[in-house]
Amino acid sequence: MIRDSKTQKTSEITSRSRTQKSYRRLRTLKRTDIDFRSEKRKRKRPTPKITTPPPLENIFLDLLLVYVFPVNIIIRFLRSQEIGRQLISMDVDGGGMSAATTDNHPLHGRSKAIYQFTQQTLPACKPVLTPAWVIGTFFLMGVIFIPVGLISLHASQSVNEIVDRYDIDCVPDTFKSNKVAYIKNASTPKSCHRYLKVDKPMKAPIYIYYQLDNFYQNHRRYVKSRSDDQLLHGLGYNKTSSCEPQAFENGLPIVPCGLVAWSLFNDTYSFSRGKKKLDIERKNIAWKSDLDHKFGKQVYPFNFQNGSFIGGGKLDTTIPLSDQEDLIVWMRTAAFPSFRKLYGRIEEDLEKDDIVVVRLMNNYNTYSFGGAKMLVLSTSSWLGGKNSFLGVAYIFVGSSSILIALIFLLLHVKNPRPYGDTMYLSGNRKDMSS
């Protein structure tokens, strides 16, 4: 009986524990169901989003990701394979390529040279810049440049020049306040006399230049307003749209067309010494290449300066363009707003204290744009005309080189540094191993 009672108590405890476990499980399920339902109630129906087309840069990035990046990965992989083959074939001692090869096939001739050039394995001179070499090089540059500069400067100083600005003095007193009205008035005489004194002897040939200041021949519209094909072929070439606004006049083409030819310089000069007239040689003043290849020998001026608005000088319609050298000189446009162009030559010597009388026609209009006109008489040297820039530049570079050499020398004497062993350089290691 005692055993039965114990057994009964044990069964009751077991059933009670089972009941409690099932009850707990049921409560957990109910809580889960309640939480799920509450969460479901809280959820709202998502509002539809208005899709906008992606911006252009996003599309471009997508294209890069889809097409360009895979190709780039493939190229890098191939390059890594090629670099691996090159590293395997390198010499350990020399650090360079043992032989230019591709796919285990040796290259010869031009292919080998191209391969070595692209792989940067060509033999090269790699000097070691020790203080002695650097200081010596700067000293040598100074020793060479300074004498060259002095010789160039002396040649430039030996050129004799006479420069006379006449555009202001040749205006009558009644038109001093309105120079533009003076130059545009055709009835007003434009003749003018100038007296030039020769300070130093001038040996023939004496070159005559006219100089213009503040005249921008390098302006883009001005430079493009011409037709080189028309200058060479004449009326047979009709494509002259680049010459606007001086391509046609009264419905007829203009030869030569364009603003460059239209603004041709037209002041004239004549010279005399005492009662003797000095002859001016107007031939061979243009470049031979321009005479032979840029201006046609059968091309004549046509309908030139026939409009109401005349820019500069006129041309002789009976002379071909290849023989009108003043036009050829003018058509070679200048790079700077202040320039000189050759007018002619005097083939006689001028002595010291000679007085040269210049009779000129002041026709060219520089007053509208604030320009200046000058007459220049000049000799020449083996270096050309008078220009001190080249000599000064050589002297400056040479002096700077010597100054730098002295500074380096003082620094090297004050704070010397030990030299490294050049035998450990990569090029020398290969020689040592062999």
KADA-V570344 format. One record per helix or strand. SS is the DSSP state (@ for helix, = for strand). FROM is the first residue (numbers start at 1). LEN is the number of residues. If there is no record, write none. Layout:
SS;FROM;LEN, SS;FROM;LEN
This chain:
@;2;41, @;56;33, =;90;1, =;97;1, =;101;2, =;105;2, @;109;10, @;131;27, =;161;5, @;173;3, @;179;6, =;191;7, =;202;1, =;206;8, @;220;5, @;228;9, @;241;3, =;248;2, =;252;2, =;255;1, @;259;4, =;268;6, =;276;3, =;280;2, @;288;6, =;300;1, =;302;1, =;320;1, @;321;3, @;325;7, =;339;8, =;350;1, =;355;7, =;372;7, =;381;1, =;384;1, @;389;26, @;422;3, @;426;8
